[in-house]
Amino acid sequence: MTLELVANWDRDGGYELGEAYGHIAIAVGSIDSLCEKLAALGVPVLCPPRPQQHGAHIVAFIEDPDGHLIELMNKRY
């Protein structure tokens, strides 16, 4: 897995929520059971697992404690 962190060099101040990037995506094994476990732990599941609109993956969206979106994708190997 690769995660790229990008700095905007021309920025003078800090970032507000939603200004730095859209979201990150993480491939996971069993997306249904993971979302159930996360919800039981109090993690907001904003969009439960569902097929992508234009793709073959099952995706879900959760929210981290700072309000950033994280996309979970059911990996297929």
Backbone bond lengths (Angstrom), bond angles and torsions (degrees), N, CA, C in turn:
res aa  C-N    CA-C-N  psi(-1)  N-CA   C-N-CA  omega(-1)  CA-C   N-CA-C  phi
1 M - - - 1.447 - - 1.520 108.21 -
2 T 1.289 115.99 142.16 1.455 121.94 176.70 1.515 109.00 -124.33
3 L 1.300 115.75 134.45 1.461 121.71 175.54 1.521 106.79 -124.17
4 E 1.310 116.18 121.12 1.453 121.21 179.87 1.520 109.22 -101.21
5 L 1.319 116.51 127.21 1.457 122.05 175.75 1.520 107.34 -107.13
6 V 1.306 116.03 126.49 1.457 121.08 -174.11 1.520 109.19 -115.29
7 A 1.324 116.40 130.88 1.456 121.85 175.38 1.520 108.68 -102.24
8 N 1.292 116.96 135.52 1.462 122.00 175.34 1.522 107.45 -92.27
9 W 1.330 116.68 101.81 1.454 122.31 -171.26 1.526 113.74 -63.12
10 D 1.310 118.16 -28.16 1.461 119.82 -176.94 1.523 113.07 -85.01
11 R 1.305 117.29 9.24 1.462 121.37 -177.87 1.526 110.36 -88.90
12 D 1.328 117.94 130.26 1.458 121.60 -179.78 1.530 112.45 -90.19
13 G 1.325 117.13 -37.89 1.458 120.71 -175.88 1.510 112.61 -109.40
14 G 1.305 115.05 -171.58 1.456 120.95 178.49 1.518 112.04 -76.21
15 Y 1.302 115.74 176.49 1.465 121.95 -179.73 1.519 110.70 -96.54
16 E 1.300 115.92 146.47 1.453 122.16 169.56 1.525 107.09 -96.18
17 L 1.312 117.13 156.73 1.460 121.79 178.87 1.520 110.21 -54.38
18 G 1.324 116.36 126.63 1.454 121.64 178.40 1.514 115.26 93.52
19 E 1.340 118.37 -5.97 1.457 120.93 -179.03 1.524 113.67 -92.76
20 A 1.317 117.69 -25.08 1.456 120.73 -172.08 1.530 112.32 -80.68
21 Y 1.305 117.88 -40.47 1.460 123.09 -178.57 1.520 108.29 -165.03
22 G 1.334 115.84 168.97 1.458 119.72 179.06 1.517 111.92 -77.11
23 H 1.330 116.52 -62.95 1.457 122.28 176.97 1.521 108.96 -167.55
24 I 1.323 115.61 168.38 1.458 120.19 171.67 1.519 107.67 -108.18
25 A 1.321 116.69 159.44 1.463 122.01 179.19 1.519 108.80 -127.21
26 I 1.328 115.62 140.06 1.454 121.94 -179.36 1.524 108.10 -131.04
27 A 1.336 116.44 129.96 1.457 121.30 175.47 1.527 108.51 -80.91
28 V 1.318 116.21 132.09 1.464 121.90 -177.82 1.527 109.62 -129.22
29 G 1.315 116.40 164.40 1.455 121.95 -179.75 1.516 112.59 -74.87
30 S 1.312 117.64 -84.60 1.463 122.41 -177.71 1.528 109.19 -98.89
31 I 1.316 115.49 94.01 1.466 120.52 -173.45 1.529 112.22 -64.26
32 D 1.334 117.80 -36.76 1.469 120.24 -179.09 1.526 111.63 -64.01
33 S 1.337 116.31 -49.43 1.468 118.48 -178.47 1.529 111.13 -69.30
34 L 1.335 117.94 -34.83 1.464 120.18 177.57 1.524 110.76 -63.13
35 C 1.325 117.40 -45.37 1.470 120.18 179.74 1.524 111.24 -63.66
36 E 1.329 117.04 -37.09 1.471 120.16 176.70 1.529 110.51 -63.13
37 K 1.340 117.12 -44.63 1.458 121.34 179.63 1.529 110.68 -64.43
38 L 1.329 116.96 -44.23 1.466 120.24 -179.76 1.528 111.08 -63.58
39 A 1.326 117.12 -43.30 1.468 120.66 178.67 1.526 110.80 -61.73
40 A 1.341 117.31 -39.99 1.466 121.10 178.94 1.525 111.38 -64.94
41 L 1.337 116.44 -26.14 1.469 121.23 177.42 1.525 112.48 -87.19
42 G 1.332 117.07 0.22 1.456 120.86 177.78 1.513 115.09 93.50
43 V 1.336 117.70 7.51 1.467 120.49 177.99 1.524 108.44 -75.93
44 P 1.325 118.35 127.29 1.462 119.92 178.34 1.542 111.03 -65.55
45 V 1.321 116.39 120.65 1.468 122.29 173.79 1.527 105.38 -99.37
46 L 1.322 116.10 97.95 1.465 121.70 -173.84 1.521 112.55 -73.17
47 C 1.323 116.47 -33.34 1.462 122.02 178.81 1.518 106.72 -138.63
48 P 1.335 118.21 108.74 1.463 119.96 -178.93 1.530 111.15 -65.06
49 P 1.335 117.38 165.44 1.465 120.42 -177.92 1.531 112.35 -53.72
50 R 1.344 113.68 132.21 1.468 120.50 179.13 1.525 108.35 -157.38
51 P 1.321 117.87 159.00 1.470 119.63 176.94 1.527 110.46 -65.68
52 Q 1.336 115.39 144.38 1.462 119.85 174.54 1.516 109.42 -61.97
53 Q 1.315 116.50 149.37 1.450 120.75 179.89 1.529 111.14 -64.81
54 H 1.327 117.51 -40.51 1.464 121.34 -178.33 1.524 110.39 -129.50
55 G 1.319 116.99 56.63 1.457 119.34 -179.20 1.510 111.32 -172.70
56 A 1.313 115.24 -179.88 1.457 120.51 -175.59 1.530 112.55 -103.08
57 H 1.316 118.80 -1.04 1.462 121.72 -176.64 1.527 111.31 -90.08
58 I 1.328 114.73 154.99 1.464 122.17 169.06 1.526 105.56 -94.98
59 V 1.322 117.33 131.11 1.461 121.14 -177.62 1.525 110.46 -128.95
60 A 1.323 115.08 157.54 1.463 122.94 173.74 1.519 106.65 -146.06
61 F 1.321 116.38 158.31 1.464 120.97 176.61 1.514 108.91 -124.22
62 I 1.336 114.48 133.15 1.455 121.00 174.24 1.520 107.60 -121.37
63 E 1.334 115.61 171.23 1.462 120.64 -179.95 1.520 109.00 -122.60
64 D 1.338 116.41 132.49 1.462 119.32 178.09 1.538 109.25 -80.76
65 P 1.330 117.64 171.97 1.473 119.83 -176.89 1.524 114.44 -59.45
66 D 1.343 117.85 -21.71 1.460 120.63 179.04 1.523 112.82 -91.66
67 G 1.339 117.66 -0.25 1.456 121.36 178.70 1.515 114.75 92.26
68 H 1.340 118.11 8.04 1.460 120.78 177.94 1.526 110.37 -82.17
69 L 1.326 116.03 146.37 1.463 121.43 178.38 1.521 110.88 -81.85
70 I 1.327 115.74 140.29 1.462 122.38 172.58 1.520 106.83 -128.42
71 E 1.325 115.20 123.43 1.472 120.75 177.50 1.518 108.50 -91.38
72 L 1.311 116.42 129.59 1.454 122.32 173.86 1.524 107.17 -104.22
73 M 1.331 116.66 129.31 1.475 121.55 179.51 1.528 107.48 -117.90
74 N 1.325 115.93 133.09 1.456 120.06 175.88 1.521 108.14 -73.05
75 K 1.339 117.37 114.64 1.463 120.22 -177.34 1.530 109.87 -73.88
76 R 1.320 115.21 144.71 1.460 121.83 179.08 1.509 108.43 -129.23
77 Y 1.317 116.70 112.62 1.455 120.67 179.73 1.506 109.75 -121.86
